[in-house]
Amino acid sequence: MRRKWVFIVPAAILGIALFIFIGSELVKLLWNWLLPPLFGWRTINFWQAFGLLALCRILFGGFSRGGGPRSNFRRRMADRMADQWGCMTPEERERFRERIREKWGFSPSPSEPAGL
């Protein structure tokens, strides 16, 4: 197991460095291609592009591994709905479907049987 880490750690460090370099270079090229001609702003160098990339990550991405509490929102809602759906009787499920159809204006699909 120890021999495996000898190869993985340097490759991971190299991959992270390469990812940062390519990302910063891409930001620099896009900035210098679009913004000076459109708005008359100055061109930026690699380190300014790296700082801009880091700033955007802080402002819009955060540092948490999973993307923060909002990233789990859909999964949590689906879990809650599955729990509630499992506790419903078939009649309650049908009433629920009808209320949703009335509220949102859906009509049953032609392939859906009338009893579901």
ROVOFI-592231 format. One record per residue (C-alpha): residue in three letters; chain; x, y, z. Coordinates in nm, 3 decimals. Example, Ala and Ser with C-alpha at 12.3 -4.5 7.8 and 13.67 -1.06 7.14 Angstrom:
2
+-----+---+---------+---------+---------+
:   r : c :      xx :      yy :      zz :
+-----+---+---------+---------+---------+
: ALA : A :   1.230 :  -0.450 :   0.780 :
: SER : A :   1.367 :  -0.106 :   0.714 :
+-----+---+---------+---------+---------+
END
This chain:
116
+-----+---+---------+---------+---------+
:   r : c :      xx :      yy :      zz :
+-----+---+---------+---------+---------+
: MET : A :   0.000 :   0.000 :   0.000 :
: ARG : A :   0.283 :   0.237 :   0.083 :
: ARG : A :   0.438 :   0.195 :  -0.263 :
: LYS : A :   0.110 :   0.300 :  -0.422 :
: TRP : A :   0.118 :   0.639 :  -0.246 :
: VAL : A :   0.469 :   0.703 :  -0.375 :
: PHE : A :   0.327 :   0.729 :  -0.725 :
: ILE : A :  -0.014 :   0.880 :  -0.650 :
: VAL : A :   0.096 :   1.181 :  -0.442 :
: PRO : A :   0.339 :   1.331 :  -0.699 :
: ALA : A :   0.091 :   1.266 :  -0.980 :
: ALA : A :  -0.185 :   1.439 :  -0.781 :
: ILE : A :   0.035 :   1.740 :  -0.707 :
: LEU : A :   0.136 :   1.762 :  -1.072 :
: GLY : A :  -0.229 :   1.729 :  -1.180 :
: ILE : A :  -0.341 :   2.007 :  -0.946 :
: ALA : A :  -0.061 :   2.236 :  -1.065 :
: LEU : A :  -0.144 :   2.163 :  -1.428 :
: PHE : A :  -0.516 :   2.226 :  -1.365 :
: ILE : A :  -0.439 :   2.562 :  -1.200 :
: PHE : A :  -0.200 :   2.660 :  -1.479 :
: ILE : A :  -0.446 :   2.572 :  -1.756 :
: GLY : A :  -0.735 :   2.743 :  -1.574 :
: SER : A :  -0.538 :   3.061 :  -1.514 :
: GLU : A :  -0.407 :   3.069 :  -1.868 :
: LEU : A :  -0.758 :   3.020 :  -2.003 :
: VAL : A :  -0.893 :   3.306 :  -1.788 :
: LYS : A :  -0.608 :   3.529 :  -1.904 :
: LEU : A :  -0.665 :   3.449 :  -2.271 :
: LEU : A :  -1.040 :   3.500 :  -2.251 :
: TRP : A :  -1.004 :   3.824 :  -2.056 :
: ASN : A :  -0.746 :   3.966 :  -2.294 :
: TRP : A :  -0.946 :   3.855 :  -2.599 :
: LEU : A :  -1.283 :   3.996 :  -2.489 :
: LEU : A :  -1.261 :   4.278 :  -2.239 :
: PRO : A :  -0.999 :   4.519 :  -2.382 :
: PRO : A :  -1.169 :   4.541 :  -2.724 :
: LEU : A :  -1.522 :   4.555 :  -2.583 :
: PHE : A :  -1.478 :   4.786 :  -2.284 :
: GLY : A :  -1.129 :   4.930 :  -2.317 :
: TRP : A :  -1.004 :   4.758 :  -2.000 :
: ARG : A :  -0.639 :   4.672 :  -1.950 :
: THR : A :  -0.496 :   4.332 :  -2.033 :
: ILE : A :  -0.396 :   4.107 :  -1.744 :
: ASN : A :  -0.100 :   3.877 :  -1.683 :
: PHE : A :  -0.094 :   3.517 :  -1.559 :
: TRP : A :  -0.082 :   3.603 :  -1.187 :
: GLN : A :  -0.371 :   3.846 :  -1.214 :
: ALA : A :  -0.572 :   3.577 :  -1.393 :
: PHE : A :  -0.480 :   3.332 :  -1.115 :
: GLY : A :  -0.599 :   3.584 :  -0.855 :
: LEU : A :  -0.922 :   3.641 :  -1.047 :
: LEU : A :  -0.980 :   3.267 :  -1.065 :
: ALA : A :  -0.919 :   3.233 :  -0.690 :
: LEU : A :  -1.151 :   3.526 :  -0.618 :
: CYS : A :  -1.430 :   3.372 :  -0.825 :
: ARG : A :  -1.382 :   3.042 :  -0.643 :
: ILE : A :  -1.412 :   3.218 :  -0.307 :
: LEU : A :  -1.714 :   3.427 :  -0.406 :
: PHE : A :  -1.910 :   3.173 :  -0.606 :
: GLY : A :  -1.774 :   2.830 :  -0.518 :
: GLY : A :  -1.669 :   2.840 :  -0.157 :
: PHE : A :  -1.416 :   2.606 :  -0.004 :
: SER : A :  -1.637 :   2.326 :   0.124 :
: ARG : A :  -1.578 :   1.992 :  -0.039 :
: GLY : A :  -1.937 :   1.917 :  -0.133 :
: GLY : A :  -2.022 :   2.266 :  -0.255 :
: GLY : A :  -2.197 :   2.366 :   0.065 :
: PRO : A :  -2.536 :   2.290 :   0.211 :
: ARG : A :  -2.723 :   2.386 :  -0.105 :
: SER : A :  -2.561 :   2.109 :  -0.308 :
: ASN : A :  -2.757 :   1.848 :  -0.112 :
: PHE : A :  -3.090 :   2.028 :  -0.143 :
: ARG : A :  -3.233 :   1.821 :  -0.428 :
: ARG : A :  -3.123 :   1.493 :  -0.274 :
: ARG : A :  -3.275 :   1.586 :   0.062 :
: MET : A :  -3.601 :   1.692 :  -0.100 :
: ALA : A :  -3.616 :   1.370 :  -0.302 :
: ASP : A :  -3.552 :   1.167 :   0.015 :
: ARG : A :  -3.827 :   1.352 :   0.200 :
: MET : A :  -4.071 :   1.304 :  -0.086 :
: ALA : A :  -3.988 :   0.933 :  -0.109 :
: ASP : A :  -4.050 :   0.897 :   0.265 :
: GLN : A :  -4.384 :   1.076 :   0.244 :
: TRP : A :  -4.483 :   0.887 :  -0.071 :
: GLY : A :  -4.407 :   0.555 :   0.097 :
: CYS : A :  -4.640 :   0.637 :   0.387 :
: MET : A :  -4.934 :   0.729 :   0.162 :
: THR : A :  -5.214 :   0.495 :   0.072 :
: PRO : A :  -5.304 :   0.460 :  -0.298 :
: GLU : A :  -5.605 :   0.689 :  -0.244 :
: GLU : A :  -5.388 :   0.957 :  -0.084 :
: ARG : A :  -5.142 :   0.933 :  -0.374 :
: GLU : A :  -5.422 :   0.983 :  -0.623 :
: ARG : A :  -5.554 :   1.288 :  -0.432 :
: PHE : A :  -5.200 :   1.428 :  -0.424 :
: ARG : A :  -5.162 :   1.380 :  -0.800 :
: GLU : A :  -5.496 :   1.551 :  -0.859 :
: ARG : A :  -5.402 :   1.850 :  -0.643 :
: ILE : A :  -5.074 :   1.888 :  -0.833 :
: ARG : A :  -5.254 :   1.866 :  -1.168 :
: GLU : A :  -5.508 :   2.129 :  -1.059 :
: LYS : A :  -5.247 :   2.360 :  -0.918 :
: TRP : A :  -5.001 :   2.342 :  -1.210 :
: GLY : A :  -5.245 :   2.281 :  -1.495 :
: PHE : A :  -5.126 :   1.934 :  -1.593 :
: SER : A :  -5.362 :   1.688 :  -1.747 :
: PRO : A :  -5.302 :   1.315 :  -1.728 :
: SER : A :  -5.090 :   1.184 :  -2.013 :
: PRO : A :  -5.275 :   0.974 :  -2.273 :
: SER : A :  -5.061 :   0.670 :  -2.187 :
: GLU : A :  -5.144 :   0.700 :  -1.815 :
: PRO : A :  -5.435 :   0.486 :  -1.702 :
: ALA : A :  -5.725 :   0.671 :  -1.545 :
: GLY : A :  -5.686 :   0.497 :  -1.207 :
: LEU : A :  -5.325 :   0.605 :  -1.141 :
+-----+---+---------+---------+---------+
END
